[in-house]
Amino acid sequence: MGSLGVYLRELRSAKDVSLDEVTRATRVGRAHLEALEAEDLPSLPAPVFVKGFIRAYCEFLQTDPAEALSRYRDLIGERTYTSPGPLEPRATGIGRGPVFVSVILLLVLGTALFILNSGRNGSSRPSRAGPSPTATAPAPAPAAPVATPPAAAAAPVPTPAAAPAPPATPAAARPAGQRLVVKATEPTWIRVQMDGTRSVEELLPAGATREWSAEKRFILTVGNAGGISLELNGRALPPVGAPGAVIRELVLPADGG
């Protein structure tokens, strides 16, 4: 397997595309592209950004980025792990991705909700069975003929003072959660993390619109800050940066939810 830089240069030369054309189309700085083709790792940002640059580079040249990403992982010494099969879910490296962590958290949350609901249902059943023995006990009804004043019994009937039912209305559920809408005005790479449990990474073309939801907060990393507009809970947000600027770990809402 050849080097990453040689592979990218040959790929670009085969398409007869200049480095300036790649820069304009992908919004990735020319200095970063030159560092990629020269394999100048100290001049490149964190791997998560470099992988976004490689994807944008290859997708502009209409080439599957898998080969280039594999060469980059070999270059930085990053290993990739594969599961030996569905019967061995505990194989080495299977739980290193955010998707696996999200699945585990969802399973734990689902189990906790199931146990909680089971406890509530179990506690409510005895209360229904409780009144039945007491209802059978008042069988000695001979006291009824002694109470001759039926008019007095009729008097308490018109006491509809049982109107204290309205206090139940304040318990109405309040809407919760956060809703984020991202509109791309220029091609840009973006990574969105929701509540610290799951994340999405994508290269947005110009004109694309994406929407995500979370319970408390979002954490954004953007490769071209001037190429997107944000809307949080139906309210437009001010620009997050200049065109071509890289924004890392932008928390929305600003107070962290």
DOVO-989460 format. One line per 8 residues: their letters; for each residue x, y, z of N, C-alpha, C, O. Coordinates in steps of 0.05 Angstrom, whole numbers, plus 5000, padded with zeros to 4 digits. Atoms other than C-alpha are relative to their C-alpha. Layout:
<atoms>
A	X,Y,Z,X,Y,Z,X,Y,Z,X,Y,Z | ...
</atoms>
This chain:
<atoms>
MGSLGVYL	5017,4976,5000,5000,5000,5000,5018,5025,5000,5035,5028,5017 | 4983,4976,5001,5030,5067,4979,4993,5020,5021,4975,5015,5038 | 5004,4980,4980,5032,5130,5020,4974,5016,4994,4964,5015,4971 | 5024,4984,5003,4972,5176,5031,5004,5023,4981,4988,5028,4963 | 4995,4977,5017,5004,5236,4998,5002,4993,4971,4990,5007,4954 | 4997,5008,5028,5023,5199,4935,4973,4992,4988,4966,4999,4966 | 5026,5009,5009,4954,5168,4930,4982,5024,4994,4969,5024,4973 | 5017,4977,5005,4919,5236,4936,5009,5016,4976,4992,5025,4960
RELRSAKD	4990,4985,5023,4964,5270,4886,4994,4986,4974,4986,4998,4954 | 5006,5016,5024,4956,5214,4836,4970,5001,4993,4962,5003,4970 | 5028,4998,5004,4881,5216,4846,4992,5026,4988,4975,5028,4970 | 5006,4973,5010,4878,5291,4834,5011,5003,4972,4997,5015,4955 | 4989,4997,5027,4924,5287,4773,4984,4984,4980,4981,4993,4957 | 5016,5016,5018,4882,5231,4743,4974,5015,4992,4964,5011,4970 | 5024,4984,5006,4821,5278,4747,5006,5027,4987,4988,5041,4980 | 4992,4975,5012,4862,5336,4720,4988,5024,5014,4977,5042,5002
VSLDEVTR	5011,4978,4983,4842,5381,4778,5023,5012,5016,5041,4998,5026 | 4979,4986,4985,4886,5434,4810,4993,5001,5030,4970,4997,5038 | 5004,4999,4971,4896,5442,4885,4982,5024,5007,4966,5023,5027 | 5017,4977,4995,4862,5511,4881,4970,4993,4996,4953,5002,5010 | 5028,5008,5006,4799,5479,4851,4989,4983,5023,4966,4986,5031 | 5008,5016,4977,4797,5428,4908,4994,5018,5024,4975,5014,5039 | 5003,4981,4977,4805,5485,4959,4973,5015,4998,4959,5017,5017 | 5025,4985,5004,4747,5525,4929,4976,4982,5004,4956,4991,5015
ATRVGRAH	5023,5018,4999,4701,5465,4924,4995,4989,5028,4972,4986,5036 | 5004,5013,4974,4713,5435,4993,5001,5019,5023,4994,5012,5045 | 4997,4980,4978,4726,5499,5033,5021,4992,5021,5021,5001,5043 | 4978,5008,4983,4786,5464,5063,5024,5017,4993,5030,5020,4969 | 4978,4982,5005,4846,5511,5070,5022,4987,4982,5027,4963,4985 | 4980,5010,5018,4900,5503,5017,5024,4989,5016,5036,4969,5009 | 4978,5009,4983,4953,5497,5072,4995,4971,5010,5013,4955,5012 | 5007,5027,4990,4916,5436,5100,5002,4979,4978,5012,4957,4982
LEALEAED	4999,5019,5023,4910,5404,5031,5029,4994,4993,5036,4971,4987 | 4972,5004,5006,4984,5415,5018,5013,4982,5021,5030,4965,5014 | 4989,5017,4978,5001,5384,5086,4991,4971,4997,5006,4953,5003 | 5010,5027,5005,4957,5324,5068,5017,4986,4979,5026,4963,4982 | 4986,5012,5022,4992,5312,5002,5030,4996,5007,5043,4979,4995 | 4972,5003,4992,5060,5322,5036,5003,4982,5024,5026,4977,5033 | 5000,5017,4976,5041,5278,5096,5014,5015,5023,5029,5003,5038 | 4988,4983,4979,5062,5336,5141,4981,5000,5024,4965,5018,5028
LPSLPAPV	5019,5004,4978,5025,5311,5203,5001,5023,5021,4979,5031,5030 | 5000,4978,4980,5049,5367,5251,4985,5024,4991,4976,5040,5008 | 5015,4976,5010,5016,5419,5206,4970,4995,4998,4956,5013,4990 | 5028,5007,5002,4949,5383,5208,4986,5001,5027,4999,4997,5048 | 5015,4999,4975,4894,5390,5261,4995,4971,5011,5008,4952,5001 | 5006,5026,4988,4865,5333,5303,4990,4981,4978,4978,4989,4958 | 5009,5020,5020,4849,5267,5265,4971,5003,4993,4964,4998,4970 | 5029,4999,5007,4774,5279,5269,4996,5021,4978,4978,5017,4962
FVKGFIRA	5002,4980,5021,4784,5342,5226,5013,4990,4974,5002,4995,4952 | 4986,5009,5024,4834,5310,5179,4983,4980,4985,4982,4980,4960 | 5017,5019,5013,4786,5253,5165,4978,5014,4985,4970,5005,4963 | 5020,4985,5015,4733,5304,5146,5012,5013,4975,4999,5014,4954 | 4987,4988,5024,4783,5338,5099,5003,4978,4978,4998,4984,4955 | 4996,5021,5020,4799,5271,5066,4974,4992,4987,4973,4988,4962 | 5026,5006,5011,4726,5255,5057,4991,5021,4979,4982,5014,4957 | 5007,4978,5018,4713,5323,5025,5017,4999,4975,5007,5003,4952
YCEFLQTD	4981,5002,5023,4775,5315,4980,4991,4979,4981,4989,4984,4957 | 5007,5022,5017,4754,5247,4955,4972,5002,4987,4968,4996,4964 | 5027,4997,5011,4680,5262,4947,4999,5021,4978,4983,5018,4959 | 4999,4981,5021,4697,5323,4905,5010,4987,4974,5002,4994,4952 | 4989,5014,5023,4738,5278,4860,4983,4975,4993,4992,4959,4976 | 5019,5022,5006,4679,5228,4859,5014,4973,5004,5012,4955,4987 | 4986,5024,4993,4721,5174,4893,4993,4991,5028,4990,5008,5045 | 5006,5010,4973,4704,5129,4952,5024,5007,5019,5047,5000,5013
PAEALSRY	4978,4992,4982,4744,5157,5012,5011,4978,5017,5030,4982,5032 | 4992,5021,4982,4752,5089,5044,5030,4994,4997,5044,4990,5017 | 4972,5007,5004,4821,5076,5012,5018,5022,5012,5037,5015,5026 | 4983,4978,4989,4849,5145,5031,4999,5000,5030,5019,5005,5043 | 5002,5000,4971,4822,5140,5102,5016,4976,5012,5028,4979,5033 | 4984,5023,4991,4854,5071,5109,5030,5006,5000,5044,4999,5019 | 4972,4992,5001,4921,5099,5087,5007,5020,5022,5029,5020,5033 | 4995,4980,4979,4914,5157,5136,5002,4986,5027,5019,4993,5043
RDLIGERT	4998,5014,4974,4900,5109,5194,5026,4985,5002,5038,4984,5024 | 4974,5013,4999,4962,5069,5175,5022,5020,5006,5041,5014,5020 | 4980,4979,4996,5001,5134,5173,5003,5009,5029,5025,5013,5038 | 4999,4990,4972,4982,5156,5243,5000,4977,5020,5001,4981,5044 | 4998,5023,4982,4984,5085,5271,4974,4994,5014,4974,4982,5036 | 5026,5006,4988,4910,5081,5285,4989,4974,4991,4988,4969,4966 | 5009,5026,5007,4883,5011,5287,4969,5000,4998,4955,5014,5012 | 5029,5004,5002,4814,4990,5265,4994,4972,5007,5008,4953,5000
YTSPGPLE	5008,5026,4990,4779,4932,5298,4974,4991,4987,4956,5007,4982 | 5025,5011,5011,4726,4886,5268,4990,4978,5017,5006,4963,5029 | 5012,5021,4983,4678,4841,5303,5003,4973,4986,4998,4971,4962 | 4997,5027,5013,4692,4765,5290,4973,4988,4993,4973,4969,4977 | 5026,5011,5007,4617,4752,5285,4979,5007,5020,4985,5016,5042 | 5022,4992,4981,4549,4762,5317,4999,4983,5025,4986,4991,5044 | 5001,5017,4977,4561,4705,5366,5021,5008,5021,5022,4997,5043 | 4979,4992,4981,4620,4741,5399,4998,5030,5004,5016,5045,4995
PRATGIGR	5004,4971,4997,4594,4810,5420,5021,5013,5017,5023,5037,5017 | 4980,4988,4983,4651,4819,5469,5028,5000,4988,5048,5002,5002 | 4974,5001,5013,4707,4815,5418,5014,5027,5004,5001,5047,5009 | 4984,4977,4995,4764,4864,5425,4993,5023,4981,4992,5019,4957 | 5003,4975,5016,4749,4935,5402,4971,5005,4991,4966,5025,4979 | 5028,4997,5011,4674,4925,5389,4986,5023,5014,4967,5034,5003 | 5014,4979,4985,4654,4976,5442,5013,5027,5000,5009,5043,5018 | 4986,4975,5000,4698,5034,5421,4986,5022,4986,4994,5045,4987
GPVFVSVI	5014,4979,5016,4649,5070,5377,4978,5013,5016,4967,5001,5035 | 5022,4986,4986,4598,5121,5400,4973,4986,4996,4955,4989,5013 | 5025,5014,5004,4543,5079,5369,4996,4978,5020,4974,4974,5031 | 5002,5022,4980,4559,5020,5415,4993,5011,5027,4976,5000,5041 | 5006,4987,4973,4559,5066,5476,4971,5008,5001,4958,5006,5021 | 5028,4991,5000,4492,5094,5454,4981,4977,5004,4961,4979,5018 | 5018,5024,4998,4462,5024,5447,5000,4991,5029,4978,4984,5040 | 4999,5009,4972,4487,5005,5517,4983,5018,5018,4968,5009,5035
LLLVLGTA	5015,4981,4983,4458,5069,5547,4970,4996,4996,4955,4998,5015 | 5029,5004,5005,4391,5057,5513,4990,4975,5013,4967,4975,5023 | 5009,5024,4987,4388,4986,5538,4997,5004,5030,4978,4994,5043 | 5001,4996,4971,4404,5008,5609,4976,5017,5007,4962,5012,5026 | 5022,4983,4995,4353,5064,5605,4973,4985,4997,4955,4988,5013 | 5024,5015,5004,4300,5017,5577,4994,4981,5023,4972,4977,5031 | 5003,5019,4978,4313,4966,5632,4990,5015,5025,4973,5005,5040 | 5008,4984,4976,4308,5020,5686,4971,5008,4998,4956,5007,5018
LFILNSGR	5028,4991,5002,4242,5046,5658,4981,4976,5003,4959,4979,5015 | 5017,5024,4997,4214,4975,5654,4997,4993,5029,4975,4986,5038 | 5001,5007,4971,4232,4961,5727,4983,5021,5015,4967,5014,5032 | 5015,4979,4987,4203,5029,5748,4970,4996,4995,4954,4999,5013 | 5029,5003,5007,4137,5017,5711,4989,4975,5013,4966,4975,5022 | 5009,5024,4987,4133,4946,5739,4995,5005,5029,4975,4994,5040 | 5004,4994,4971,4141,4973,5810,4975,5016,5004,4961,5012,5024 | 5025,4984,4997,4086,5024,5799,4975,4984,4996,4955,4987,5010
NGSSRPSR	5024,5017,5005,4038,4973,5770,4996,4981,5023,4973,4975,5031 | 5003,5018,4978,4053,4925,5827,4989,5013,5025,4973,5001,5040 | 5010,4987,4976,4040,4977,5880,4971,5008,4997,4956,5011,5017 | 5028,4991,5004,3974,4998,5848,4980,4977,5002,4957,4981,5009 | 5019,5023,5000,3944,4927,5844,4990,4994,5028,4965,4990,5030 | 5011,5006,4974,3939,4914,5919,4979,5020,5009,4960,5014,5023 | 5019,4980,4991,3903,4980,5928,4972,4995,4989,4952,5003,5001 | 5026,5006,5011,3848,4957,5881,4987,4977,5015,4962,4977,5019
AGPSPTAT	5012,5023,4986,3839,4891,5917,4993,5006,5028,4977,4992,5040 | 5004,4994,4972,3840,4925,5985,4972,5006,5007,4961,4997,5027 | 5027,4992,4992,3771,4956,5983,4980,4978,5001,4960,4980,5014 | 5021,5021,5002,3736,4890,5967,4994,4988,5027,4970,4983,5033 | 5008,5012,4974,3742,4859,6037,4985,5019,5018,4966,5011,5032 | 5014,4981,4983,3720,4923,6070,4972,5004,4990,4954,5011,5006 | 5027,4996,5011,3661,4928,6023,4981,4977,5008,4957,4981,5012 | 5018,5022,4991,3636,4859,6044,4994,5002,5030,4974,4991,5039
APAPAPAA	5003,4999,4971,3644,4875,6118,4974,5014,5008,4960,5005,5026 | 5025,4986,4991,3586,4926,6121,4975,4986,4994,4954,4998,4988 | 5024,5015,5005,3537,4869,6111,4978,5005,5022,4955,5003,5015 | 5021,4996,4980,3502,4884,6179,4985,5026,4995,4990,5046,5008 | 5015,4977,5007,3453,4933,6147,4975,5004,5017,4959,5022,5010 | 5024,4995,4983,3399,4927,6203,5000,5028,5011,4979,5037,5019 | 5000,4973,4989,3422,4996,6226,4985,5019,4982,4977,5041,4992 | 5013,4981,5018,3390,5027,6164,4972,5007,5008,4965,5030,5007
PVATPPAA	5027,4992,4992,3317,5022,6187,4999,5018,5024,4979,5033,5027 | 5000,4983,4977,3336,5056,6252,5002,5029,4992,4989,5047,5004 | 4996,4972,5008,3359,5119,6215,4976,5008,4983,4977,5006,4958 | 5024,4992,5014,3289,5144,6197,5002,5026,4985,4987,5029,4965 | 5001,4975,5015,3307,5214,6175,5014,4998,4973,5037,5005,4970 | 4988,5002,5026,3319,5201,6101,5005,5028,4988,5023,5031,4971 | 4996,4973,5011,3312,5276,6087,5028,5010,5007,5040,5024,4991 | 4973,4991,4992,3376,5288,6126,5021,4988,4983,5042,5000,4977
AAAPVPTP	4981,5013,5018,3411,5237,6082,5000,5014,4973,5021,5015,4960 | 5001,4987,5026,3387,5274,6021,5014,5027,5000,5023,5036,4979 | 4987,4973,4999,3415,5340,6046,5029,4999,4991,5037,5017,4976 | 4971,4999,5008,3489,5321,6039,5004,4995,4970,5026,5000,4960 | 4996,5006,5028,3477,5300,5967,5007,5025,4984,5026,5024,4968 | 4994,4976,5017,3476,5371,5938,5025,5014,5009,5028,5038,5004 | 4975,4987,4992,3545,5384,5967,5021,4995,4979,5040,4979,4983 | 4981,5004,5021,3583,5388,5902,5026,5015,5005,5040,5024,4987
AAAPAPPA	4976,4985,4994,3639,5422,5940,5025,4984,4994,5047,4992,4999 | 4977,5016,5007,3682,5366,5914,5014,5011,4975,5028,4997,4961 | 4987,4987,5023,3707,5417,5862,5030,5003,5003,5042,5014,4985 | 4971,4997,5000,3779,5414,5888,5014,4983,4980,5039,4980,4982 | 4987,5015,5021,3792,5371,5827,5019,5017,4983,5039,5007,4973 | 4982,4984,5017,3822,5431,5788,5029,5000,5007,5046,5003,4989 | 4972,5000,4995,3888,5427,5827,5016,4980,4983,5040,4982,4981 | 4986,5020,5015,3904,5367,5783,5011,5012,4974,5030,5001,4962
TPAAARPA	4992,4989,5025,3910,5412,5722,5028,5012,5000,5042,5010,4979 | 4973,4990,5002,3976,5446,5742,5021,4979,4994,5043,4986,4988 | 4980,5021,5004,4009,5379,5734,5004,4994,4970,5015,4974,4963 | 4998,5004,5029,4005,5387,5658,5029,4998,4992,5046,5012,5003 | 4972,5004,5008,4068,5362,5624,5011,5024,4986,4997,5036,4969 | 4987,4977,5013,4116,5416,5603,5018,4990,4977,5032,4970,4980 | 4983,5009,5022,4150,5411,5536,5030,5001,5007,5038,5021,5019 | 4971,5001,4994,4223,5391,5543,5015,4992,4975,5004,4983,4956
GQRLVVKA	4982,5008,5022,4282,5380,5497,5009,5024,4983,4999,5046,4986 | 4988,4979,5016,4323,5419,5447,4997,4991,4970,4999,4967,4964 | 5002,5006,5029,4314,5423,5371,5019,5019,4985,5017,5043,4987 | 4980,4985,5014,4371,5445,5326,4996,4995,4970,4994,4972,4960 | 5001,5001,5029,4365,5461,5251,5025,5013,4989,5031,5036,4996 | 4975,4990,5012,4429,5470,5210,4995,5003,4970,4987,4983,4957 | 5002,4995,5029,4427,5501,5140,5027,5007,4989,5040,5026,4999 | 4974,4996,5012,4489,5498,5096,4998,5019,4977,4984,5013,4958
TEPTWIRV	4999,4981,5023,4501,5559,5052,5025,4994,4983,5025,5003,4960 | 4976,5008,5014,4569,5531,5031,5007,4971,5008,4998,4963,5030 | 4992,5028,4991,4599,5460,5032,5016,5002,5026,5035,5018,5028 | 4986,5000,4974,4622,5446,5103,4997,4974,5014,4977,4960,5011 | 5000,5025,4984,4640,5388,5148,4990,5007,5028,4998,5028,5039 | 5011,4994,4974,4602,5384,5214,4998,4974,5016,4992,4953,5005 | 5004,5022,4981,4600,5339,5275,4982,5010,5023,4988,5030,5036 | 5020,4992,4979,4540,5342,5323,4998,4978,5021,4992,4955,5014
QMDGTRSV	5002,5019,4978,4541,5308,5391,4975,5008,5017,4972,5031,5024 | 5026,4995,4986,4473,5301,5427,5001,4988,5028,5002,4963,5031 | 5002,5009,4972,4471,5297,5504,5024,4983,5008,5023,4968,5028 | 4976,5015,4993,4541,5265,5504,4996,4970,4996,5013,4955,5005 | 5005,5029,5004,4511,5197,5483,5002,4991,4972,5009,4968,4967 | 4998,5008,5027,4508,5198,5408,5009,5023,4983,5005,5046,4991 | 4989,4978,5017,4540,5238,5351,4996,4993,4971,4993,4969,4963 | 5003,5002,5029,4532,5250,5276,5022,5016,4987,5027,5039,4995
EELLPAGA	4979,4986,5014,4588,5268,5229,4994,4999,4970,4988,4978,4959 | 5009,4999,5028,4573,5292,5158,5012,5023,4985,5018,5044,4997 | 4992,4978,5017,4597,5334,5100,4976,5011,4985,4964,4997,4968 | 5024,4988,5011,4540,5381,5082,5006,5015,4974,5023,5032,4974 | 4997,4984,5025,4534,5406,5010,4985,5027,5003,4968,5029,5021 | 5015,4975,4999,4510,5477,4997,4971,4996,4995,4963,4981,4977 | 5029,5003,5003,4435,5483,5005,4988,4978,5017,4963,4976,5019 | 5011,5022,4984,4429,5423,5052,4989,5010,5026,4999,5030,5037
TREWSAEK	5012,4994,4975,4385,5426,5114,4999,4975,5017,4989,4954,5007 | 5001,5022,4982,4392,5380,5174,4987,5008,5026,4990,5031,5035 | 5013,4994,4974,4352,5375,5239,5006,4978,5019,5004,4954,5012 | 4994,5019,4979,4371,5341,5304,4985,5009,5026,4978,5032,5029 | 5013,4994,4974,4339,5336,5373,5016,4988,5022,5029,4967,5019 | 4986,5010,4976,4367,5326,5443,4984,5009,5024,4966,5026,5023 | 5014,4994,4976,4342,5328,5514,5011,5026,5013,4996,5043,5022 | 4988,4978,4985,4392,5379,5542,5017,5018,4982,5015,5043,4983
RFILTVGN	4981,4982,5014,4446,5403,5495,5012,4986,4975,5009,4962,4971 | 4985,5009,5023,4486,5397,5430,5029,5011,5003,5034,5032,5014 | 4972,4991,5002,4562,5401,5420,5008,4998,4971,5008,4977,4959 | 4995,4999,5029,4582,5424,5350,5030,5004,4995,5044,5019,5009 | 4973,4996,5011,4649,5419,5313,4995,5005,4970,4984,4988,4956 | 5006,4992,5027,4647,5456,5246,5026,5006,4985,5043,5020,4996 | 4976,4995,5016,4700,5457,5191,4999,5026,4985,5020,5036,4977 | 5003,4975,5015,4672,5519,5156,4978,5016,5014,4955,5014,5007
AGGISLEL	5020,4987,4983,4638,5563,5208,4983,5020,4985,4960,5023,4991 | 5015,4980,5015,4617,5616,5157,4981,4987,4979,4966,5001,4966 | 5016,5014,5020,4583,5563,5114,4974,4989,5010,4960,4975,4995 | 5025,5011,4989,4524,5547,5160,4985,5022,5015,4997,5042,5024 | 5017,4983,4982,4466,5582,5195,4985,4981,5019,4978,4959,5011 | 5012,5017,4979,4436,5555,5260,4974,5011,5009,4970,5035,5010 | 5026,4992,4988,4366,5555,5289,4995,4981,5023,4994,4956,5019 | 5004,5016,4976,4355,5531,5360,4972,5005,5012,4965,5028,5019
NGRALPPV	5028,4998,4989,4283,5517,5384,4984,5021,4986,4970,5037,4998 | 5015,4981,5016,4255,5559,5327,5011,5028,5000,4999,5046,4988 | 4988,4973,4999,4301,5618,5341,5027,5001,4986,5044,4985,4992 | 4976,4998,5015,4355,5639,5292,5023,5009,5018,5019,5027,5034 | 4977,4993,4984,4425,5643,5323,5019,5017,4983,5019,5015,4958 | 4980,4984,5015,4480,5693,5303,5021,4982,4987,5024,4960,4996 | 4979,5016,5013,4537,5669,5257,5020,4991,5021,5027,5005,5040 | 4981,5012,4981,4586,5624,5294,5029,5005,4993,5047,5000,5009
GAPGAVIR	4972,4994,5007,4648,5645,5255,5002,5008,4971,4982,5010,4957 | 4995,4991,5027,4680,5668,5191,5003,4977,4980,5007,4954,4989 | 4997,5022,5020,4683,5628,5125,5027,4988,5002,5048,5001,5004 | 4975,5015,4999,4736,5574,5128,5010,4996,5029,5029,4981,5032 | 4991,5003,4973,4743,5580,5204,4990,4973,5012,4968,4964,5006 | 5008,5025,4987,4742,5517,5246,4991,5005,5029,5006,5018,5044 | 5011,4997,4973,4698,5517,5308,4998,4973,5014,4988,4954,5002 | 4999,5026,4986,4708,5463,5360,4984,5002,5026,4985,5021,5042
ELVLPADG	5015,5004,4975,4661,5440,5415,4983,5025,5008,4986,5036,5030 | 5019,4979,4994,4609,5495,5410,4975,4989,5013,4961,4971,5002 | 5022,5011,4984,4556,5482,5464,4975,5016,4995,4975,5041,4998 | 5026,4988,5003,4483,5497,5449,4979,4985,5015,4978,4960,5014 | 4998,4972,4994,4447,5524,5486,5025,5007,5016,5038,4990,5028 | 4975,4991,4989,4504,5566,5514,5003,4992,5029,5025,4988,5039 | 4999,5007,4972,4485,5549,5586,5002,4970,5005,5001,4961,5028 | 4997,5029,4998,4492,5475,5572,4975,4985,5005,4976,4962,5012
G	5026,5013,4996,4418,5460,5578,4989,5003,5028,4968,4993,5034
</atoms>
